[in-house]
Structure formats: structure tokens, C-alpha cells
Amino acid sequence: MSSLNNELKQYHGYFSKELHDDILPYWMKYGVEKNGHGFYGAVDLNGNPVLTANKTSVLNARILWTFSAAAMLEGNGEYATVADKAYKVVTEGVEDKVFGGYYMELSSDNKLANDIKHTYAQAFVIYSLCKYYEFRPLDSVMKKIRAFFALLEEKAKDPANAGYRESFTRDWKIYGENRMADNNEPKSMNTHLHVLEAWAALYKVWKDPLVEKRLTEMMNLFLDRIIRKSGHFGIFFDEGFNEAASSKGICSFGHDIEGSWLLWEAAEILGNKEIIEKMKPVAVKMVDNIERVAVDKDGGLFLESTRFGSHVKTNKHWWQQAETLVGFMNAFELAGNLKYWNTVKQSWSFIDTCLIDHERGEWFTKLNRLGVPFLTEPEDDPSPYYRNDWKIDPWKCPYHNGRAMMEMMKRIDLMLKNLQL
């Protein structure tokens, strides 16, 4: 037991150092506009801002969440300043003051560039506002949160079926192009995972009966419809939440491992004993599946499998590696089996050795199977949502790796405390 104690303390130091000496300082140095009031839309590998890049609500919401959480963790004035700046950008820059909700994109000079409203992006905004409220429990922030929840209930909730509509025009008419689905399927696991994440964050700060009801519905939706019998997530669905044929052969390993701990966190926040009892074995099963089919020998997590598992995409993207740490740590806490802790250590070794850019800071975006980073952007990139040659972009944010470091520190602190009892 003393050996585990020592290891936990050692790894707590690794995660704390990465958070406070690399990730957060990088974003404060390179992400904050030098001649503006917000954050750059993109930054290249050498820390140079890409001045033509649009600014997205998703990136700014994730910055808001990360620095709000960090400010609470450390009471750091610099982190608080960034959190306040991000709150101002989100609520004054990308909020639609006419129709409500939040735009997808602004241009680099803060003009409206994309007024489509994706439920995925709206979920990240409410998630980040709730974390900011935890940091600064102001009545004005809570008022905004409650009004936004009511708006999403009115506009985004599917009145006839389970779940939420995916995308809307500026004035909240259904928009056919679904950013989160390959074939514009009506509903996606990805959007609903982050709606669930948002409702859990909301219920944590506001014990409203309707929020409790919606979070309960989302938990049951995942347990009954989205999580396949195999323990992997389904990906795309029709209106009635039947999995689309185009989706059934795909496993998204990063979402599986992220979802395993987000669902457990949501169950704990909800506090529903029946759901907790159902969710615990499912969360562990999801991690066991990932360990069996998706963790490479070096500890890196593969991207996904297609053709019903017969074809594995072996690239290793930054965000999946971050979620691997938390997912396996959560399984260790739930099951107490040291094999999960050993995978955490192996995963961290891969991240530290291959993924962290120890020369220029932050993490590379994508690595090949051997752990070599892709540094150029090919025309036929199979993962076009984030670029190899940028360190910051609309999807490459401090939320996954920053949150992972904070989660690992918090969980190790709790485990050390329990081991001493």
C-alpha cells in the first residue's frame, strides 16, 4: 500500500507540473490576443497567431471552462483573469442578443461569420457557464444560465422523440446540415454526450426539478439506446434514436473512454440510486472493452475502428490520450483493480514521451502509430476537424488535456485521503 501511496504522489506531481508549467502557461502566452480583447482563433506550431482564423463559440467556451476550473483549483489570479476575459468574450462576443443562443463562429475581427446554432456548441457554452458560476457565484451568471436552459428546452428539445435536435438557423429553425454526423443523420451520440455533460454541470449548481428530469432522461437514453450491448457507443441515430445503418460498424474509442467517466460523474451528481447501480458495471465494461481492443502496447489509444472492428485506424490524437488517463483512473476507483492504474501509468508515459511538445509547449495534435507527430496538413487528411500544423484551432483547446490533469490531481488527492482512513 505504501508503494501505491508513493506512486500516486509521484504522478500527482507529474500532472500538476504539466498543468501549471506547460498547458495553462502556453494558453496564456500564445492564446490571448496581443492587440485585442479575446483569444486567437488559431496558433501555429511555433506559437504564431493565424490572424485569418475564425473564432468559435466552442473554443472560447472551452477556454472559459478550463480557466474557471483552474482558478478554483489554485486560487491563481492569472487564471482568474483569463476566466473573466473568456466569460466576457462568450457572453458579449458570440451570444446572439436578438434570437438567443450562441453563434458558431466570428471572423478574426469579431464580425459574425457563421450564425448556425449547433446544439453541441450550445451545450459547451452552458457547461462552461456553470463552471464559471462555481468559480464566481454571481446572481447575474445564474440568471443567464437559467434563461439559456429555458431557451434550449423551448428550441432544441425534440418535442416528439427522445433527445435534442442537432442544428438550427439563427432564428432556431431546423437546419439540415448536421456538423456532428457524417451523413447528416438527425441525431448523434457526440452531441448528446455533451448535452448530458452540460445537464450534469447544471444540476450540480442548480437543483431544479426540470433539470433533474432532463438529466435522468439523458442517463436512461444512454443506458437504453446509445450504449450498445457490446459496451461501445453507437454513433449516429435516426429521429427515434435507432442507430443508423452507416453507424453500426464504427467504434469511436475516444468517445467510449471519455463517456465511461462522464456518465459515472453524471450519475453521481444526479444521485439516483437505481441509475448509479446500473451505471457502475457499464462504466467498467466500457473501459474493459477499450483496454482489450484500443490501447496499443505503448499505452497510446487508437482513433477508432470501422467495418465492425476489422479495420483499426491507428493514429493517436491528443484528446483521446487525455481521456484515456481519466477513464482508466475512474475504473481503478470503481473496481480497485491495479491493472487500470498500470494502464494510467503506461498512457502517461506515452503522452510524456511522444505527445507533449517539450520544446515549444503544449501537445501535438496527432501522432502516427509509432508516436511520431504529424506536422504538416495533407489535402486528404482523414481527420479534418483539427489541423496537424496548428497548436490551437477551433477544436484544439485546453479542455481535454487541461481537464484531464485537473481530474487526475483531484482523484489522486481523494484516493490518498481514503487510503489514510
N, C-alpha and C positions, 0 to 999 in steps of 0.2 A: 504493500500500500504506500509505503514511503517513497518507493521508486516512481509510482504513478504521480504522487504529490509533486515530486521534483520535476517530472516531465511536464505536468500541467503548468507549473510556474514558469518553466523554461519557455514553453510555447506561448504562454500569455505574453511574455516579453517579446517574442518574435512578432506577434500580431500587433501589439501596441506600438512597437518600433515602426512597422510597416505603415500603420495608420498615421502616426504623428510625425514621422520623419520622411515619408515618401508621398502617400496618396493625397492627404489633405494639403500639405505644403505645395505640392505640384499644382493643384487646382487653384490655390490662392495666388500662386506666382504666374501661371500661364492662362488660367481660365477667365480671370477677371479682366474686363476691358480697361485698357490704359487711358483711353480718351472717350469713355462712355460711362454709362450708369448701370451696366449689367455684365453679361458674360458673352464671350465669343461663341459663335455657333460651331466653330471647328478650329482645331490647332494641329499643326503637322507634327511629324516625329521629332523635330528639333525645337519644338516649343514656339514656332512662329504662327501667329493667328492667320487663319484663312479668311480674309476680310470679305470675301464674296459669299460666304456660307450663311444660309438662313439660320434663324434661331427658333427652336421648337419649344412648345409647352412641356413636352416630355423631358427634355434635357434640363430645363430650368426647374421643373418640379422635383426632379431627382437631386439636383444641387440643393434645393431647399430642404428636402428630407434629410440628406446626408449631413449637412452642416447644422441643422437643428438638433439632430441626434448627437452629433459630436459635441456641440456646445453644452448639452445636458450631461454628457458623459464626463467632460473635463472641466466645465465652467470656464472655458477658454474664451477670452474676449475677442480674439481674432476670428474664431469660428462663429461667434455670435454676430459679428459684423457682417460676415458673408451670408449667414442665415437671414438677417434682416434685409440685406440687399436682394437676396433671391425672393423673399416674400413680396417685396415691392415690385420686382420685375414680373412675377407671376400675376399679382392682383392688379397691377396698373398697366402692364405691358401686353399680356396675352389674354386677359379677361375681356369678353365681349360685353360691353356695358349696355348694349341695346337688347340683344336676344338672350343673354346669359350664357354661361359655359365658357370654354376656353378654346381659342384658335389653335390650330395645329402648328402654324409657322408664321414668323415675322421675317422680313428681309434683314439683312445685316445693318441697315439704317433704321430698323424698327417700324417699317411700314408693313401693313397686312399683306402676307404673301400666300397664305393658304387658310381659308376660313372654314374648311371642313372640320367637323367635330366628331372625332373617334371616341367611342366610349372608353377604349383603352387609355387614351390621353386624359380624359376626364377623371378616370379612376386614379391615375397617378397624381393629379392635382389635389383631389380630396385626401388622398393618402398623405401627401406632403403637408397639406394644411393642418391635418390632425397632429402630425409630429411637431409642427411649428407651435400649435396650441399647447402641446405638452411642455414645450420649452418656454413659451410666453403665453400663459393662460389669460388672455385678454378677452373681454366680452365681445369686442369688435371682431375678433377672429372667429369665435364660436358662432356669432350671428351669421358670418359669411358661410361657415361650414354648414349650418342648418339650412340656410336658404339654398345652397348648392345641392344638398341632398334632396330637398323637396323638388328642385328643378329636374334632377336626374330621374326621380321617381315619376314625374309627370311626362318627361320627354323620352327617356331611354328604356324604361322598363317595358318589356313586351306584355301588352295587356291580355294576350290570348294564350301565351305559352310561357314555359319556364325561362328565366334568364332575361337578358338585355339585348336590345338591338345594337348593332355594331357601329354604324356610322351615319352621320347626318349632315345636311347642308347647314349653313349658318343659322337659318331660321327653323332648324330642327325638323326638316322633312327627311324622310328616309333616303339615304344615299346608297346607290347600288354598289359602288366600289368599296370592298371591304379590305382595308390595309393589312389586316391580320390573317387573311385567308388566301391561299394560293389560287383557288378557283372562284373567289368571291362567294364562298359558302356563307349562308346567313349568320352563322354563329361560330365562335372559336373558343377553344379551351384557353388560349392565351389571354384573351380579353377577360374571360370570366375568372381566371385565376387572380388577376389583378383587381377586379371588382371585389372578389372575396377578401383580398388583402386590404382593400380600402375600407370595406364594411367592418372588418375586424378592428382596424385602426380607429374607425369612427365610434364603434361600440365601446372601445377602451376609454374614450374621453367623454362619451355622451350615451348614457344608459337609457336610450329612448326605446319604447316598445316596438315601434315600427322598424328601427334599425336591428333590433334583436330578431324580429321576424324575418327580415331580409337576409341576415347573416345565417340564420338557421336554414332558410331555403337554399342558400348557396352551398352550405355544407352538405345538405342532403342531395343537391344536384350533383356535386362531385362524387359522393359516395354511391349514388344510384345510377348515374348516367355517364359521367365523364371519365371516371376511373374504370378501365376495362377489367374484366375478370383476371387478366394476366397480371394486373398491378401497374401497368403503364397507362398513361393518359391517352384517351382519344384526342384527336387534334381538331377536326372540323366537323360541324354538325348542321343539320337542317333546322327549320323553324321549330320543330317539335323536339329538338335535341336528340335526334337519332344520328349516329355517326355517319358521315358521308362516305361513300364507297372509295373516293380518292384518298381518304384519310386512313383507312383501316390497316394499310401496310406500313405505316410510318410510326416510329417511336422517337420522340424528342427527348433525349437523355437529360439535357439541362433543365427542361421544364419538369421532368419527373423528379429529379433530385431537389430542385427548388420547391416544388409543390409538396413534397413529403414533409418538409418542416413548416412551410407556410400554413398548410392545412392543420397541422398539430397546434401551431401557435394560435390559429383562429379558434380551434376547439377549446383551448384553454381560456381564451378571452371570453368566448361565449359562455362557458361554464355549464353547458348542457351535459349531464352525466351520461345519458344514452349515446349522444354523439361522441363523447370522449371515449367511451368503451368501444364503439365501432371504429373510431379513427386510429387508435393506438396500434392495433395489429396491421392495419392497412398502411400506415406510415412506415413501419418497419419492413413490411413486404415490399414496398416501393423501393426502399434503399437496397434490400437484398437483391432485387431484380437488377438494379443499376450495378451493384458490385459484380454480379455474375456476367453481365453482357456488355458493360460500357466503360469499366475502369481498365485502362491499359496497365501494362506491367510497371511503367514508370510512375503511376499514380495520376496521370492525366486522364481527363474524361473525353471520350469521343463525342462528336457532334450529334449524330443521330443514326438510325438505321432505316432502311427502306426495303421494299419488296418482302415484307413480312419478316424482317430480320436477316435476310440473306445477304444484304448489302449494307455494310457499315461505312459511314463517312467518318474517316479517321482524323480529320482536322480537329484541333483543340482550341476553342475560342475562350477569350478571357472570362466571360461572365459565367460560363458553365463550371470553370475551375473554382471560382469563388463560391458558387453554390454547393459544390461538392464538399467543401470544408464543413459548411453548416449542416448539410443534410446528414453526413455521417456522424457529426458530433451529436446531432439530435437523436439519431438512432442509438448511439452509445449511451446517452442519458436515459432513453426509454427502455433499452434492453439490457444494459450493463455488460454487454459482451465486448471484450477488449479488441476484437477483430475490427470493430468500427473505429476505434481510436487509432489503431495501426494504419487504417486507410487514411485517416486525417493526417497523420504524420507523413505518409507517403505522398499524399496530394500536396501538402505544403512544400515538401522537398522539390516536387516538380515545379510548383509555382515559383519558388525562390530561385531555383536553378535556371529555369527556361523562360518563364513568363514575365517576371519583373525586369524592367529595363534599368539595371543598376547604374548605367552610365548617364542616361538622360532623364530618368524618373518615370514613375507610373508603370503601367503594364502594357505589353504589346497586345494587339487586338486578336491576332490569330496565329497559331503555330501549326506546322505540319505534324505528322505522327511522331517524328523524331525529336520534336521540341524546338524546331528551327522556326523563327518568326518569318512570316510573310511581310515584306517591307515595301512592296510595290502593289499597285492596283491594276490587275488584269481586266481586260474588257469582259471576259466571260467568268468573272468571279461568281462562284455558286452561292455566296453569302453577301449580297449587295447592300444589305441594310447598314453595315458599318464598314469602314474602309481600312485597308491594311496600312496605308501611308498617313493616317491621322491618329493622334493620341486622344483627341477629343472630337466628337461629332454628335449629331442628333441622337445617336443610340449609345455611344461610348461615353459613359458617365461615371461618377464616383459612387454610384448607388450600390452596384453589385459587390465590388471589392471593398469599398469603404464599409458597407453594411456587414459584410462577412467578417471583417476584422473586429468590428464592434460586437457582433453576435458571439464570436469566439471568445473574446475577452469576458463578456458578461456570463457566458455559460461556464467558462473555466472558474471564474470567481464563485459562482454558485456551487459548482461541484467541489471546489476546495473547502468551501464553508460546510457543505454536507458531510464531507469526509472527516471533518474535525469534530462533528457532533457525536 
